[in-house]
Amino acid sequence: LRGIYEQRFRDRQMITFQAELRQKLFWRIDGAIFGGVGNVSQYIDKFSLSNTKYAGGAGIRFNFLRRDRVNLRLDYAGGTGSKPGILFAIGEAF
């Protein structure tokens, strides 16, 4: 989940749901908002709604290589157990 440090919550089983909405703004610049929920547990039958983690944020995209659809992205995100922060990456999350 973007907004939560990758190693923050770990266990043997994981379930997540993420969604992202992208919108072309102008020229090669796009905007995005995203959110997700998830959980980890030792066993599948031990998942609990009370332990659900959440994350969300927004960002901008610059279409660096149109032909190959390579984006540079700058996101601001936060979530359960993590301070909000800025993420810079090449390519999309999914």
C-alpha positions as CSV (number, residue, x, y, z in Angstrom):
1,L,0.0,0.0,0.0
2,R,1.5,3.3,-1.0
3,G,1.9,5.5,2.0
4,I,2.9,2.7,4.3
5,Y,6.6,1.8,4.6
6,E,7.0,-1.5,2.7
7,Q,8.4,-3.5,5.6
8,R,6.0,-2.0,8.3
9,F,3.5,-4.9,8.4
10,R,4.7,-8.4,7.5
11,D,3.3,-11.9,8.0
12,R,2.7,-15.1,6.1
13,Q,-0.7,-14.1,4.5
14,M,-1.7,-10.8,3.0
15,I,-4.8,-9.4,1.4
16,T,-5.0,-5.9,-0.3
17,F,-7.3,-3.8,-2.4
18,Q,-6.0,-0.8,-4.2
19,A,-7.6,1.7,-6.6
20,E,-6.2,4.6,-8.6
21,L,-7.9,7.3,-10.6
22,R,-5.7,9.1,-13.2
23,Q,-6.7,12.2,-15.2
24,K,-4.9,13.9,-18.0
25,L,-4.3,17.6,-17.0
26,F,-2.3,19.2,-19.8
27,W,0.6,18.6,-22.1
28,R,2.4,15.5,-20.7
29,I,1.2,16.1,-17.1
30,D,-1.3,13.8,-15.4
31,G,-2.8,13.8,-11.9
32,A,-3.7,10.8,-9.8
33,I,-5.5,10.0,-6.6
34,F,-5.2,6.6,-5.0
35,G,-6.2,4.6,-1.9
36,G,-6.0,1.1,-0.6
37,V,-6.9,-1.1,2.3
38,G,-5.2,-4.3,3.4
39,N,-4.3,-6.7,6.2
40,V,-1.7,-9.3,7.1
41,S,-2.0,-12.4,9.3
42,Q,-0.3,-15.6,10.2
43,Y,-3.2,-17.7,9.0
44,I,-6.0,-17.0,6.5
45,D,-8.8,-17.7,9.0
46,K,-7.3,-15.1,11.5
47,F,-7.9,-12.0,9.4
48,S,-9.9,-9.4,11.3
49,L,-11.5,-6.2,10.2
50,S,-10.4,-4.4,13.3
51,N,-6.7,-4.8,12.1
52,T,-7.3,-3.4,8.7
53,K,-4.7,-0.9,7.5
54,Y,-5.4,1.9,5.1
55,A,-3.4,4.3,2.9
56,G,-4.0,7.0,0.4
57,G,-2.7,10.0,-1.4
58,A,-2.4,12.0,-4.5
59,G,0.3,12.7,-7.1
60,I,1.4,14.1,-10.4
61,R,2.8,12.2,-13.4
62,F,5.1,13.4,-16.2
63,N,5.0,11.3,-19.3
64,F,8.8,11.0,-19.9
65,L,8.7,8.6,-22.9
66,R,5.4,8.7,-24.7
67,R,6.2,5.7,-27.0
68,D,7.0,3.4,-24.1
69,R,4.5,5.0,-21.7
70,V,7.2,5.7,-19.1
71,N,6.1,8.1,-16.3
72,L,8.0,9.9,-13.7
73,R,5.7,10.1,-10.7
74,L,5.7,12.2,-7.6
75,D,3.2,11.1,-4.9
76,Y,2.3,12.4,-1.5
77,A,0.9,9.5,0.6
78,G,0.2,8.4,4.1
79,G,-1.4,5.5,6.0
80,T,-1.7,3.5,9.1
81,G,1.4,3.6,11.3
82,S,3.4,5.7,8.9
83,K,4.0,9.5,8.7
84,P,2.9,11.0,5.4
85,G,5.7,11.4,2.9
86,I,6.8,12.1,-0.6
87,L,7.5,9.2,-3.0
88,F,9.4,9.7,-6.3
89,A,9.5,6.8,-8.8
90,I,9.9,5.9,-12.4
91,G,7.0,3.8,-13.8
92,E,3.5,3.2,-12.4
93,A,2.7,1.3,-9.2
94,F,0.5,-1.1,-11.2
